[in-house]
Amino acid sequence: MNYLRIIVPIAATLALSVSGCYATVHTPTPAAGVSVGSEYDFEPQYYGDYVVYYDDGGLPYYYVNGSVRYIPRSDSRFNVYVNTYRRHGVEYRRWHNRVRNAHIERREHWER
């Protein structure tokens, strides 16, 4: 019976330390228009042919003749733009700091 006093606590300790859980690693897929890890860290998205920017609250906008125009919430891709900012805000801000003064409006003017 003395061996049970030794074996039972050891077995209980082993049973508690061995977990039935496992981890699966999922690599997130960047949203369309986002090129994470490139030299520029972020490839802008477009609203038609207009480069999409984000305000401090993460709302998407674009420039037309130097004027800011917000993408309407009713637009079918509004949530795609917002989610892109939520996922890649750090990369966006880094990119935006480099192009901030250019106010790039249209796709053909975006040159890496």
C-alpha positions, 0 to 999 in steps of 0.5 A: 500500500505504501507504493500507492501513496507515492504513485497516486500523487505522481500520476495526478501531477503528470495528468495535470501537467499534460494538456489535451490542448494544442495550438494551430498557427494561422498566418493572416492574409493581407487584404486586397491592395495591401502588400505587407513586408514590401519595401513600402510596407503598404500598398494603398487601396483605391476608391475607383481610381482614387487613392484611399487615405484614413483619418485619425478615427480610421474613416476612409477618404480620398482627394478630388482636386485637393479636396477631401471626400469621405467614402460614404458608409453606404458604399458596398466596400466601406467595411473593407476599407475600415477593416483594412485600416484596423488590420494594417493601421501601423503599416498605413501610418508609416506609408502615409508619413512618407507620402503625406505632403504629396496628396496623391489623388489618382492611381496613375500618380502613385509611383513607388 
